[in-house]
């Protein structure tokens, strides 16, 4: 559908300079891909204002702020302009109007929190598909429609892309959309104009303090999903940590219908849903019981760890909030698999090999504690390969090193995504935390991530465990201005194959190693 600039100015509180009768049928903020007849959102950027690129676009009209209006006026821009005070504050609302509010015709469920968003969203997808719905998934690992990949970039796409994606899903018969909602997306207004049927909260721990000045600010960004104009109609909140209990209060104070989830026995009496492990298998598969006033639900969960019991209970509570039968939903969880989340690598080796996305202190601690519980003997050992990203929160680096050293027998500190920073400096900060903490029998520094993985594999003895944390599903390593192909799962698999080949007296694969940094640039994923 096409919408007049007059209508868009009316709903956004902006003013039109030029012909307000002009109609637009799409919108976007990437000057290189804007369509003819679209509304170009010219935002202020880190290095330049988007208005400087407006002349190169075939857009029918431009949305901008006072600074952009000045740039456009000086350039002699003749196309109509909508001028607003804060572009991001209204872009989602404008995009939703242009695409005819597709989320109002979908059941959209949003998951926010520090850890567990991706796993919870995959659990929701699996359960909803099993219940017979057509499901779209938007998150860290990409976008899918009924498990078929769709190309996107950000965890939560920019508002115009998101609204267009909703419309595309609607046109393909999707009924339910499960999406991760990052704190950046909430703070930057990417989900404005989106109508959430239910919002879920997993937990909160230190992360993204390069973007949010304090933990309180980080919390309040997440709380936008449960209060104010971006709030979901219902809330399901895990109250295992203090932040969850505070989020429950926020949601209730906002007038939302709230359900709570807990795995901590101390919170059992307060929770709507209480979940616990009944039995665990050596493979990590858990039998889980969830109790509520609605009855008891038992199911098999093919993911290890208490934190995944909380994720599953949260997914179950969110599904029930939108009217899905709990027994049917839970039956769909039995075969769920989440890329790069406690993902086991099997090459016939006699030790455990795991890849996980943990890249914050609490997540590192949780996955190592879970892995320790999976070891078959008390004498079995753990090696962890760990690093930290560049141009991100620096204060968590020593904390990550400390969490690793407290729980592992061998800590190998290596490079993650150094980006523009000196990799050696990043490693030194992680090493500082590891060495100050103590606990680990051995701490090594190996800059090459491929060589670090290989060293951990060579160290392992029968019954031990090797876990590579930080990058999970990612298929690239960002060094300077380039992203080179690198997949922890491929590297760990190859290192195991090489070890087995050597043990058999054969030469290891001649495959080139990723520590040579390759030549293939790929899209940044984290």
Number of C-alpha atoms within 10 A of each C-alpha: 10 15 18 16 28 17 17 25 20 12 13 20 13 23 18 20 15 14 14 18 13 16 21 21 18 26 30 24 21 16 20 12 11 20 18 16 17 21 29 30 28 24 21 18 9 7 6 10 17 20 25 16 15 26 15 10 19 17 22 20 27 29 29 27 23 13 14 24 21 13 16 22 10 9 13 10 14 12 16 19 28 25 22 22 15 15 23 21 16 22 29 25 23 29 26 26 21 26 21 17 20 22 25 15 15 21 17 24 29 25 30 26 24 21 22 23 24 24 23 30 29 26 30 32 31 23 30 26 18 16 18 10 17 20 25 28 28 28 23 22 21 17 24 20 20 16 15 9 14 14 7 18 18 17 21 24 20 20 28 24 20 22 31 21 21 26 20 14 24 19 11 12 14 20 18 25 28 26 28 25 28 25 25 17 20 20 19 18 21 27 28 23 24 24 23 24 22 27 26 32 32 26 25 20 17 17 22 19 16 12 14 18 10 14 16 11 15 23 21 19 18 25 23 19 29 31 20 11 12 19 23 24 19 23 29 32 32 30 26 22 16 12 21 22 17 14 26 24 15 17 27 16 11 13 13 19 14 20 23 26 34 28 23 16 13 10 17 19 10 14 22 21 26 25 27 20 17 13 12 18 11 11 13 20 16 24 18 20 18 27 18 15 7 10 9 14 19 18 19 20 26 18 24 23 22 19 20 18 25 27 30 29 30 30 30 27 27 29 22 17 20 14 9 17 15 21 16 15 25 28 18 21 25 18 13 16 17 17 17 24 22 25 21 17 17 15 15 10 16 13 21 23 26 25 26 23 22 25 22 24 20 19 23 25 21 17 25 23 16 17 22 19 16 18 20 11 11 8 9 16 20 27 29 27 27 29 30 29 24 21 13 18 17 18 14 22 25 24 24 26 32 26 23 33 28 18 25 26 18 23 28 27 28 27 26 26 24 22 18 14 15 12 21 14 12 24 25 17 21 26 28 15 20 28 18 12 17 17 18 19 12 15 21 15 19 17 18 17 24 24 17 25 27 20 17 24 25 14 13 20 16 11 16 21 26 26 26 29 27 24 28 23 21 20 19 25 29 25 19 14 9 18 22 22 19 23 20 27 24 14 20 26 20 20 24 25 18 20 18 17 14 13 11 9 9 11 12 16 13 7 7 9 15 21 17 10 20 13 11 11 15 15 13 15 18 17
